[in-house]
């Protein structure tokens, strides 16, 4: 099978899935998504093993049963997110506001009104795809730093949905220039800051007590431009049975006059904030990502 044929078949499969789940009532679509995720939990043993390893690194004090419960719940959350993404083209501000509310919006607005741009510190926690989409529905579109998908047809299709209401995509291969330009024009950009990196783009900082190679670009751009850094996550509240888009207080930057040391310190500070949210909602983070894959020189791999 040629690469073109394979990519076309993959695109058709994704298109059919989106159209199929989009036509269902939202509650039914979420149930279907959870069912698909349950099958994936059973079928994808390698990812399941990575998730278990990560949970043991992050929560050594928890029992095997508790960590397994978290992992299963995280798969279910991914199923919900898949359904929400498929339904997003049909969402209006009025409809989405029935199951999403803001908390701490004043933190974002205050940072935006400073006029030097806003970097939203976020990660693969909660409903990250729906987060920026809802913000754009409410009249506050933003940029998103993302990695290109391997299939260019799927990449184009997915980005069209993401950007239906004014959002824009900044690809990682144009990361620094795109971010600096956005901040200088007072725009908002969200950065998923919880993926494994490699030097020199990444620096080692503690994450759940284990050194993790972490992107330092947000810290460097914030230092260079004076942009405000605000944490933002769309999290499922089980008691309310709805999502809450939480914006935390602006994170103060350390500025000692040593740019390299400050980049590491501020990256560690951002990572600590991200960790604090994950600890509150462990069932909603992407545990099957090999977050600790890159190790400091001389250390053996954890996977």
Secondary structure, 3 states (H helix, E strand, C coil): CCHHHHHHHHHHHHHHHHHHHHHCCHHHHHHHHHHHHHHHHHHCHHHHHHHHHHHHHHCCCCCHHHHHHHHHHHHHHHHHHHHHHHHHHHCCHHHHCCCEEEECHHHHHHHHCCCCCEEEEECCECCHHHHHHHHHHCCCCCEEEECCCCCHHHHHHHHHHHCCCCCEEEEHHHHHHHHHHHHHCCCEEEEECCCCCCCCCEEEEEECCEEEEEECHHHHHHHHHCCEEEEEEEEEECCCCEEEEEEEEECCCCCCCCHHHHHHHHHHHHHHHHHHHHHHCHHHECCCCCCCCCCCCCCCCCC
